[in-house]
């Protein structure tokens, strides 16, 4: 029988990130996807496509979580843009009720590209969700904000931040440098409490894309649901997303959308993930 995953996240109207990404990525992995929607992101063409976020009421999020967990025994759960402290608390309660056997991937979305900080969820994440995470996937800015380790600029800094987040209770932490560190490689650091794994992929140019972070966390969730260990899940997910980035689709915003089916339909010969 197919494995099942739940994403608790926002809707990205543009199709690259959010639950749109998560469902497409689950499907690409042969995992049955379900959703609990927390927010709806639109883009205002009259104001340079600035993000506009509408939040779903807490009681509506509660009803979705109750439905989803009552209907399915999940093999993986992922969260993305939760948006409000109430949504964080509701998800934490649902995860605790589901029990520790379900892998949970926390993508601690604090900011959206092209948009400043949303509601400040730092404390909620650290107190309520980090201790429940099988893997958490902060980017450099999120890792800095969640740990207070400012200005992460190299692999040593990323290792320190990963250790700090592990110390707050996450089983494993993937700090995503992505293409933002100096050098020819995009670099991510995984820490599982016993050792570090550094993943490198050749940078695919300087381009900004929408949806890479959501897609990576959804791919890790899929791999964990299918039975991979964390390091294998991360390596495969990185390969999947590197193809999705290489296959990016232009749109009017100037920030291209990742192409979630690229690994299957148009894989790039330039993609290589090294440990
Ligand atoms: O990439 C962060 C992100 C997460 N979730 C939703 C988004 C975005 C960025 O566009 O729209 C719904």
Boltz pocket constraint, residues with backbone or C-beta under 6 A from the ligand:
constraints:
  - pocket:
      binder: B
      contacts: [[A, 9], [A, 10], [A, 11], [A, 12], [A, 13], [A, 17], [A, 18], [A, 19], [A, 39], [A, 41], [A, 80], [A, 81], [A, 109], [A, 111], [A, 112], [A, 113], [A, 210], [A, 211], [A, 213], [A, 214]]
      max_distance: 6.0
